[in-house]
């Protein structure tokens, strides 16, 4: 297996446009009341959207830019009743490499924008990749 040494560079392919402006007020998971949001892609990645359509289930990978990167232990769901747990055993956004993983449904494709349901990321969050959900008719 190849190891990565030094700095790793990710180039955002777009960003989230969402009514969620405040991280503290955002739902913990997209299924917990997240409003519809838009994924807005950079013009140079427009061709990468070909083949996506309304009804598709996709995984959106984001860079959780407001996360604390020095957190190694947390209480799941920020609930003080829960015991401290290592962040790798949680979905906490605070972690050494704050990659967000968001299963969403595509509602609409308009140019280089996707309207999606189930995205709890806040407005301005960088999008680093999109992948189809594997299984059934969605496998490509």
Phi and psi in degrees as GROMACS dihedral restraints (atoms count N, CA, C in turn):
[ dihedral_restraints ]
;  ai    aj    ak    al  type     phi  dphi    fc
    3     4     5     6     1   -78.2    20    10
    4     5     6     7     1   134.5    20    10
    6     7     8     9     1   -99.3    20    10
    7     8     9    10     1   152.8    20    10
    9    10    11    12     1  -101.1    20    10
   10    11    12    13     1   125.7    20    10
   12    13    14    15     1  -118.5    20    10
   13    14    15    16     1   146.3    20    10
   15    16    17    18     1    78.0    20    10
   16    17    18    19     1  -158.0    20    10
   18    19    20    21     1   -77.4    20    10
   19    20    21    22     1   144.2    20    10
   21    22    23    24     1  -109.2    20    10
   22    23    24    25     1   130.6    20    10
   24    25    26    27     1  -110.1    20    10
   25    26    27    28     1   126.1    20    10
   27    28    29    30     1  -111.8    20    10
   28    29    30    31     1   136.7    20    10
   30    31    32    33     1  -108.1    20    10
   31    32    33    34     1   116.4    20    10
   33    34    35    36     1   -59.8    20    10
   34    35    36    37     1   140.8    20    10
   36    37    38    39     1   -96.5    20    10
   37    38    39    40     1    -9.5    20    10
   39    40    41    42     1   178.6    20    10
   40    41    42    43     1  -162.1    20    10
   42    43    44    45     1  -149.5    20    10
   43    44    45    46     1   164.7    20    10
   45    46    47    48     1   -89.2    20    10
   46    47    48    49     1   133.4    20    10
   48    49    50    51     1  -114.6    20    10
   49    50    51    52     1   108.6    20    10
   51    52    53    54     1  -139.8    20    10
   52    53    54    55     1   151.4    20    10
   54    55    56    57     1   -70.1    20    10
   55    56    57    58     1   -11.5    20    10
   57    58    59    60     1   -76.3    20    10
   58    59    60    61     1   110.0    20    10
   60    61    62    63     1  -106.1    20    10
   61    62    63    64     1   -23.1    20    10
   63    64    65    66     1  -116.4    20    10
   64    65    66    67     1   118.2    20    10
   66    67    68    69     1   -55.9    20    10
   67    68    69    70     1   -40.9    20    10
   69    70    71    72     1   -64.6    20    10
   70    71    72    73     1   -27.9    20    10
   72    73    74    75     1   -92.1    20    10
   73    74    75    76     1    -7.6    20    10
   75    76    77    78     1   -74.1    20    10
   76    77    78    79     1   146.4    20    10
   78    79    80    81     1   -64.5    20    10
   79    80    81    82     1   155.2    20    10
   81    82    83    84     1   -68.6    20    10
   82    83    84    85     1   -33.8    20    10
   84    85    86    87     1  -135.0    20    10
   85    86    87    88     1   154.9    20    10
   87    88    89    90     1   -62.1    20    10
   88    89    90    91     1   -26.0    20    10
   90    91    92    93     1   -81.4    20    10
   91    92    93    94     1     1.7    20    10
   93    94    95    96     1  -107.3    20    10
   94    95    96    97     1    41.6    20    10
   96    97    98    99     1    97.2    20    10
   97    98    99   100     1    19.4    20    10
   99   100   101   102     1   -67.3    20    10
  100   101   102   103     1   135.9    20    10
  102   103   104   105     1   -75.0    20    10
  103   104   105   106     1   160.8    20    10
  105   106   107   108     1   -58.6    20    10
  106   107   108   109     1   147.0    20    10
  108   109   110   111     1  -140.4    20    10
  109   110   111   112     1   168.8    20    10
  111   112   113   114     1  -112.7    20    10
  112   113   114   115     1   140.0    20    10
  114   115   116   117     1  -100.9    20    10
  115   116   117   118     1   120.9    20    10
  117   118   119   120     1  -110.2    20    10
  118   119   120   121     1   116.3    20    10
  120   121   122   123     1   -96.2    20    10
  121   122   123   124     1   147.3    20    10
  123   124   125   126     1   -62.4    20    10
  124   125   126   127     1   147.1    20    10
  126   127   128   129     1   -54.3    20    10
  127   128   129   130     1   -34.5    20    10
  129   130   131   132     1   -69.1    20    10
  130   131   132   133     1   -11.9    20    10
  132   133   134   135     1  -108.3    20    10
  133   134   135   136     1     9.4    20    10
  135   136   137   138     1   -56.0    20    10
  136   137   138   139     1   -43.3    20    10
  138   139   140   141     1   -63.0    20    10
  139   140   141   142     1   -24.5    20    10
  141   142   143   144     1   -70.1    20    10
  142   143   144   145     1   -15.4    20    10
  144   145   146   147     1   -83.4    20    10
  145   146   147   148     1   -10.1    20    10
  147   148   149   150     1   -57.1    20    10
  148   149   150   151     1   131.5    20    10
  150   151   152   153     1   100.0    20    10
  151   152   153   154     1   -13.0    20    10
  153   154   155   156     1   -87.0    20    10
  154   155   156   157     1   141.4    20    10
  156   157   158   159     1  -149.7    20    10
  157   158   159   160     1   167.1    20    10
  159   160   161   162     1   -54.6    20    10
  160   161   162   163     1   138.0    20    10
  162   163   164   165     1    97.1    20    10
  163   164   165   166     1   -17.4    20    10
  165   166   167   168     1   -67.5    20    10
  166   167   168   169     1   145.5    20    10
  168   169   170   171     1  -102.5    20    10
  169   170   171   172     1   127.5    20    10
  171   172   173   174     1  -132.4    20    10
  172   173   174   175     1   161.9    20    10
  174   175   176   177     1  -108.2    20    10
  175   176   177   178     1   122.9    20    10
  177   178   179   180     1  -101.5    20    10
  178   179   180   181     1   125.8    20    10
  180   181   182   183     1  -102.0    20    10
  181   182   183   184     1   126.6    20    10
  183   184   185   186     1  -123.2    20    10
  184   185   186   187     1   165.2    20    10
  186   187   188   189     1  -105.9    20    10
  187   188   189   190     1   112.1    20    10
  189   190   191   192     1   -77.5    20    10
  190   191   192   193     1    80.8    20    10
  192   193   194   195     1   -64.6    20    10
  193   194   195   196     1   -16.4    20    10
  195   196   197   198     1   -96.4    20    10
  196   197   198   199     1     4.1    20    10
  198   199   200   201     1   -75.3    20    10
  199   200   201   202     1   154.0    20    10
  201   202   203   204     1   -87.6    20    10
  202   203   204   205     1   125.4    20    10
  204   205   206   207     1   -91.5    20    10
  205   206   207   208     1    -3.1    20    10
  207   208   209   210     1  -101.6    20    10
  208   209   210   211     1     7.0    20    10
  210   211   212   213     1   -85.8    20    10
  211   212   213   214     1   126.9    20    10
  213   214   215   216     1  -115.2    20    10
  214   215   216   217     1   -21.6    20    10
  216   217   218   219     1  -133.1    20    10
  217   218   219   220     1   145.9    20    10
  219   220   221   222     1  -152.3    20    10
  220   221   222   223     1   166.9    20    10
  222   223   224   225     1   -96.7    20    10
  223   224   225   226     1   117.8    20    10
  225   226   227   228     1   -48.8    20    10
  226   227   228   229     1   134.9    20    10
  228   229   230   231     1    61.2    20    10
  229   230   231   232     1    20.4    20    10
  231   232   233   234     1    56.7    20    10
  232   233   234   235     1    28.6    20    10
  234   235   236   237     1   -96.1    20    10
  235   236   237   238     1   115.7    20    10
  237   238   239   240     1   -62.3    20    10
  238   239   240   241     1   -15.9    20    10
  240   241   242   243     1   -75.7    20    10
  241   242   243   244     1   -19.9    20    10
  243   244   245   246     1   -84.0    20    10
  244   245   246   247     1   142.7    20    10
  246   247   248   249     1   -69.6    20    10
  247   248   249   250     1   153.0    20    10
  249   250   251   252     1   -61.2    20    10
  250   251   252   253     1   139.6    20    10
  252   253   254   255     1  -137.0    20    10
  253   254   255   256     1   149.6    20    10
  255   256   257   258     1   -63.7    20    10
  256   257   258   259     1   141.3    20    10
  258   259   260   261     1   -61.8    20    10
  259   260   261   262     1   -24.8    20    10
  261   262   263   264     1   -70.4    20    10
  262   263   264   265     1   -12.2    20    10
  264   265   266   267     1  -100.3    20    10
  265   266   267   268     1    11.8    20    10
  267   268   269   270     1  -133.8    20    10
  268   269   270   271     1   173.5    20    10
  270   271   272   273     1  -100.9    20    10
  271   272   273   274     1    20.7    20    10
  273   274   275   276     1   -56.4    20    10
  274   275   276   277     1   137.9    20    10
  276   277   278   279     1   -73.2    20    10
  277   278   279   280     1   -22.2    20    10
  279   280   281   282     1   -84.7    20    10
  280   281   282   283     1   115.8    20    10
  282   283   284   285     1  -170.2    20    10
  283   284   285   286     1   167.0    20    10
  285   286   287   288     1   -57.5    20    10
  286   287   288   289     1   -42.3    20    10
  288   289   290   291     1  -124.6    20    10
  289   290   291   292     1    97.3    20    10
  291   292   293   294     1   -78.9    20    10
  292   293   294   295     1    70.4    20    10
  294   295   296   297     1   -86.7    20    10
  295   296   297   298     1   125.3    20    10
  297   298   299   300     1   -93.4    20    10
  298   299   300   301     1   141.7    20    10
  300   301   302   303     1  -123.9    20    10
  301   302   303   304     1   117.0    20    10
  303   304   305   306     1  -130.9    20    10
  304   305   306   307     1   106.4    20    10
  306   307   308   309     1   -76.8    20    10
  307   308   309   310     1   122.8    20    10
  309   310   311   312     1  -136.0    20    10
  310   311   312   313     1   167.0    20    10
  312   313   314   315     1  -110.1    20    10
  313   314   315   316     1   133.5    20    10
  315   316   317   318     1   -78.1    20    10
  316   317   318   319     1   124.9    20    10
  318   319   320   321     1   -98.0    20    10
  319   320   321   322     1   -30.9    20    10
  321   322   323   324     1  -161.4    20    10
  322   323   324   325     1   143.6    20    10
  324   325   326   327     1  -119.2    20    10
  325   326   327   328     1   120.1    20    10
  327   328   329   330     1  -131.2    20    10
  328   329   330   331     1   103.5    20    10
  330   331   332   333     1    60.3    20    10
  331   332   333   334     1  -120.6    20    10
  333   334   335   336     1  -103.5    20    10
  334   335   336   337     1    30.3    20    10
  336   337   338   339     1  -126.3    20    10
  337   338   339   340     1   140.0    20    10
  339   340   341   342     1  -117.9    20    10
  340   341   342   343     1   126.3    20    10
  342   343   344   345     1   -90.1    20    10
  343   344   345   346     1   128.4    20    10
  345   346   347   348     1  -128.6    20    10
  346   347   348   349     1   157.0    20    10
  348   349   350   351     1  -114.1    20    10
  349   350   351   352     1   137.2    20    10
  351   352   353   354     1    96.3    20    10
  352   353   354   355     1    22.3    20    10
  354   355   356   357     1  -105.9    20    10
  355   356   357   358     1   116.6    20    10
  357   358   359   360     1   -94.7    20    10
  358   359   360   361     1     6.2    20    10
  360   361   362   363     1   -73.0    20    10
  361   362   363   364     1   145.3    20    10
  363   364   365   366     1   -80.1    20    10
  364   365   366   367     1   160.0    20    10
  366   367   368   369     1   -52.6    20    10
  367   368   369   370     1   133.8    20    10
  369   370   371   372     1    90.6    20    10
  370   371   372   373     1    -5.2    20    10
  372   373   374   375     1   -62.2    20    10
  373   374   375   376     1   128.1    20    10
  375   376   377   378     1   -66.9    20    10
  376   377   378   379     1   136.8    20    10
  378   379   380   381     1   -97.5    20    10
  379   380   381   382     1   126.2    20    10
  381   382   383   384     1  -105.2    20    10
  382   383   384   385     1   -19.2    20    10
  384   385   386   387     1  -171.0    20    10
  385   386   387   388     1   162.9    20    10
  387   388   389   390     1  -138.0    20    10
  388   389   390   391     1   135.7    20    10
  390   391   392   393     1  -135.4    20    10
  391   392   393   394     1   147.0    20    10
  393   394   395   396     1   -72.8    20    10
  394   395   396   397     1   151.2    20    10
  396   397   398   399     1   -71.5    20    10
  397   398   399   400     1   132.3    20    10
  399   400   401   402     1   -87.9    20    10
  400   401   402   403     1   135.5    20    10
  402   403   404   405     1   128.3    20    10
  403   404   405   406     1   145.7    20    10
  405   406   407   408     1    61.2    20    10
  406   407   408   409     1  -143.5    20    10
  408   409   410   411     1   -75.7    20    10
  409   410   411   412     1   -12.2    20    10
  411   412   413   414     1   -79.5    20    10
  412   413   414   415     1   -13.3    20    10
  414   415   416   417     1   -68.5    20    10
  415   416   417   418     1   131.0    20    10
